[in-house]
């Protein structure tokens, strides 16, 4: 029941819209079906299966908007939710930022759905976790992990005849493998739309090898180092930066994208020339929906070109105020890189630190986007092109903007979270203290 | 953990949830007789299908949030989430199922599913669940002792208050101001095969604001957040009382009543001072930490560190483990902090976020020592892990953030006991030669075993030869948990004791949030490493 086809969703939305008496009405309908297994100390700790569907109505009289939602779908409930939204709209103050609804739009079908992923059963999950446990048990290591999959649909319709529908699948896996002494720890995480790409056995082997390889780490002095960030570590730093690609906060003077004296840094050379970032909903490795919640088409967009800020995102309201086209941000980004593998990047490094991932990243100064956080689950010293020994974890204080001005080399991008991210060689990365944590 | 982003570990990771309902609807609780009938259907079905233990949580979770910016209302949300979660032990393993369809058939089916999942999980079992004994309490109830139900206060009154807050800031030259009130009411019903039928009505409130000024010519901006605390209280928290204020220092501080109109005015002036403040000189400083700041350092470095499930490895793949391994506790001489450091775990303190009558597995709540005279003496645990530290009863730390989440170990209030003598903060700073006095929470980060941390505040003042010598900016302190707590050299007295807290401490996979308070008085730490975090792009 939770996953409706395009036609089924359209039928419900049309029915709900027929109950509306407001000047403008927008309805969204979404559902998900999925399950998970959590394990720790080499045994399953919890497992669950969840199926939910929700309908939300937003009604507007003039510039007064009210919203209500419901998870029951009989006619009486559907009438009730529309009535409730209309009642709340009458009580609401006028919203000076209200934008008139968009009319019909055309969106291409997305690539986000995979039938095999949608067919995952509890047995599939148990088998995938079993493979991971076979690695930790055989090597006398301890595994703690989480496997989750879901199928989702989203549909919107409004009183100006806009309709959009998308269906997607996702499977994600992460595991931390530690040695029994607690002196070594390794981690991997991966997510895909397509189940066939997920190999929990191979991923767990990487985590196990990092757990063994990182045991008995040596302390070296904190300071500025050349680092090789694995794609996961690079992605940890970048996700904080992408939130800043918002034109409104830049225009308002409260973002690292704000320009001294007013305005934004659009068009400025903010990063090294080898930094090129775009998003494309039709990229087969990181597909996304082709429309956003406002009913705006998501199109291929260049955000950074040769280190220059090429675009900032605009909401419909801010675009209207600034006389530009609205441009939604899309987190399925592609950070272009080269052809080198992680191993090749290591080989070309005279002295440096290899970072598996970062942990507990928090903003220290939103003005410079200074972040702090720590390395975790496998940090290694590199000398003359080889990994020499594991090192203790560091705390860093660094800005991704400064980091992307110090790019020495970029490797081949791989799927990391919802983006394609290359391993990166960065000079002068600032580690400020040591941590005893394993 | 708070916030956003990757590893969005641990505070503030939750927005409004559930379905939107009318305000009137939220004021009608579900009849307790109906809840008992539903609970019995679940318990009886579970037993008939082979469960050796079962518990049921019927939860109605209400959230209301009102948020504004400058002269406009951004959002009024009023939501409800209602359903039943059934947890069982069968063949020695846990199973869980939940549904929001509360028909008799659906409840029976969910109970049956929970038993089937438990039996399925038992095939991968290493050892069967050992549950600490717990007597049934029969039909009992508990309520947060509130004076004014925030859900009964008209929306207009709340909107008007927030818009007045914003206009006060704008009058004083603020460029932007956001303000909000977040209100929670958990109407929870717990029943178990051990004979408990527990009804609880739990209330929380959190007013907050952020005021921003811009120095466009210099390309700079500064903000200051409210120095309120999220509380386990009703709307009375927003009725100011003079005897609940601490004045005389550089900042007015609030105990169990908050004056939002006074705080916004001070905050707007503070932002000007922040824009002009001198950068801090990095090095070793004595820190004087106000409870509005220290609560978060306690949360991260003591609260999470003493969670037994983390110590054992159950959170290894997400939040991490803990350096307070069992051998340190067994030794009875692990020096967590200086002799002045006494940390108490508590689920009863009035006004605190953790205060409930019973936890989410039917254990009556109390309080106990975690750190006694600087020594690690105990952890925080629940029924299926109590035996590991030799306890015959649970400490009552079980919580689920929704009817459809599985309950597990969550932090009780973890508070630093104030000093025995009635020292005031104004007197404490008189003896400080070179110090930094910090207020409010800001950036916070700690490693996965809770050794190395870095924190900063909303406001930092330099203390020079016993006197406040002006505001400084870009100050963060870095330390190691054990070293830090051993550098504690003075505590203000009971009259200075206040609660801080968070609505959304994150833990578990899939992630859950919980609300928790941390009390302390103003406290001094000697010779802590302070770094300057100012940079130029």
Contacts between the chains, C-beta under 8 A, distances in Angstrom:
chain1	res1	chain2	res2	distance
A	36	B	509	7.6
A	36	B	510	6.4
A	38	B	509	5.3
A	40	B	313	5.7
A	40	B	314	4.6
A	40	B	315	7.6
A	40	B	316	6.1
A	40	B	317	7.0
A	41	B	126	7.6
A	41	B	312	7.2
A	41	B	313	5.3
A	41	B	314	7.1
A	42	B	126	7.2
A	43	B	124	6.1
A	43	B	125	6.7
A	43	B	126	4.6
A	44	B	121	5.4
A	44	B	124	4.7
A	44	B	125	8.0
A	45	B	314	6.2
A	46	B	94	7.0
A	46	B	96	6.9
A	46	B	406	5.4
A	47	B	117	6.1
A	47	B	120	7.6
A	47	B	121	6.1
A	48	B	96	6.3
A	48	B	97	7.9
A	48	B	117	7.8
A	48	B	406	7.1
A	50	B	98	7.9
A	50	B	404	6.9
A	54	B	19	7.3
A	56	B	20	7.6
A	67	B	20	6.0
A	67	B	77	7.9
A	68	B	19	7.7
A	68	B	20	4.2
A	68	B	21	7.6
A	69	B	19	4.8
A	69	B	20	4.8
A	69	B	79	7.7
A	70	B	19	5.4
A	70	B	20	8.0
A	71	B	19	5.8
A	71	B	100	6.4
A	84	B	20	7.1
A	84	B	21	7.5
A	84	B	22	5.9
A	85	B	20	7.9
A	87	B	22	6.9
A	88	B	20	7.7
A	88	B	22	7.7
A	88	B	76	7.4
A	91	B	155	7.3
A	92	B	73	7.3
A	92	B	76	6.7
A	93	B	72	7.3
A	93	B	73	5.0
A	93	B	159	7.2
A	95	B	72	6.9
A	95	B	73	7.5
A	96	B	72	5.8
A	97	B	72	7.4
A	122	B	120	7.3
A	126	B	120	8.0
A	126	B	124	7.6
A	142	B	313	6.4
A	142	B	316	7.5
A	144	B	313	6.3
A	144	B	314	7.3
A	144	B	315	7.7
A	144	B	316	3.8
A	144	B	317	4.0
A	145	B	317	5.4
A	146	B	317	5.8
A	146	B	318	7.4
A	146	B	509	4.2
A	148	B	509	7.9
A	148	B	510	7.1
A	174	B	317	6.1
A	175	B	317	6.4
A	176	B	316	4.9
A	176	B	317	4.3
A	178	B	313	7.5
A	178	B	316	6.3
A	182	B	321	7.5
A	182	B	325	7.7
A	187	B	317	7.8
A	235	B	6	7.6
A	236	B	6	5.0
A	236	B	7	7.2
A	239	B	5	5.9
A	239	B	6	5.4
A	240	B	5	5.8
A	240	B	6	7.7
A	243	B	4	7.7
A	252	B	175	7.8
A	252	B	176	6.7
A	252	B	214	7.6
A	253	B	175	7.4
A	253	B	214	4.1
A	253	B	216	5.7
A	253	B	219	7.9
A	253	B	221	5.7
A	254	B	176	7.1
A	254	B	212	6.0
A	254	B	214	6.8
A	254	B	221	4.7
A	254	B	223	8.0
A	256	B	537	6.4
A	258	B	219	6.6
A	258	B	221	7.6
A	259	B	219	6.9
A	260	B	216	8.0
A	260	B	217	7.5
A	260	B	218	7.0
A	260	B	219	3.1
A	261	B	216	6.4
A	261	B	217	6.2
A	261	B	219	6.8
A	262	B	216	5.2
A	270	B	537	8.0
A	358	B	6	7.8
A	358	B	7	7.6
A	359	B	7	5.4
A	359	B	9	7.9
A	359	B	320	7.7
A	359	B	447	6.8
A	359	B	448	5.7
A	360	B	1	7.1
A	360	B	7	5.8
A	360	B	9	5.8
A	360	B	10	7.9
A	360	B	445	4.6
A	360	B	446	6.1
A	360	B	447	6.9
A	360	B	448	7.5
A	361	B	5	6.5
A	361	B	6	6.1
A	361	B	7	6.4
A	361	B	445	7.1
A	362	B	3	6.7
A	362	B	443	5.1
A	362	B	444	6.0
A	362	B	445	4.6
A	363	B	3	8.0
A	363	B	443	6.2
A	364	B	443	4.6
A	364	B	454	7.9
A	364	B	456	6.6
A	364	B	476	6.3
A	364	B	533	4.8
A	365	B	474	7.1
A	365	B	533	5.7
A	365	B	534	7.2
A	365	B	535	6.9
A	367	B	220	6.5
A	367	B	221	6.5
A	368	B	534	7.9
A	368	B	535	4.3
A	368	B	536	7.0
A	368	B	537	5.3
A	369	B	537	7.9
A	370	B	533	5.7
A	370	B	535	5.4
A	372	B	443	6.6
A	372	B	445	4.9
A	372	B	454	5.2
A	372	B	476	7.5
A	372	B	533	7.9
A	373	B	7	7.9
A	373	B	445	5.7
A	374	B	445	7.2
A	374	B	447	4.8
A	374	B	448	7.7
A	374	B	452	6.7
A	376	B	447	7.4
A	376	B	448	5.8
A	393	B	447	6.5
A	393	B	452	7.9
A	395	B	445	7.6
A	395	B	447	7.6
A	395	B	452	5.6
A	395	B	454	6.3
A	395	B	478	6.8
A	397	B	454	7.8
A	397	B	476	8.0
A	397	B	531	7.0
A	397	B	533	6.2
A	399	B	535	6.1
A	399	B	537	7.1
A	401	B	537	5.6
A	402	B	535	7.0
A	402	B	537	7.1
A	432	B	478	6.7
A	432	B	531	6.3
A	433	B	452	6.1
A	433	B	454	8.0
A	433	B	478	5.2
A	433	B	529	7.8
A	434	B	452	7.2
A	435	B	447	4.5
A	435	B	451	5.5
A	435	B	452	3.6
A	436	B	323	7.1
A	436	B	449	7.2
A	436	B	451	4.6
A	436	B	452	7.2
A	436	B	480	7.5
A	437	B	320	7.5
A	437	B	323	7.4
A	437	B	447	3.8
A	437	B	448	5.4
A	437	B	449	3.8
A	437	B	450	7.6
A	437	B	451	5.2
A	437	B	452	6.7
A	438	B	449	6.6
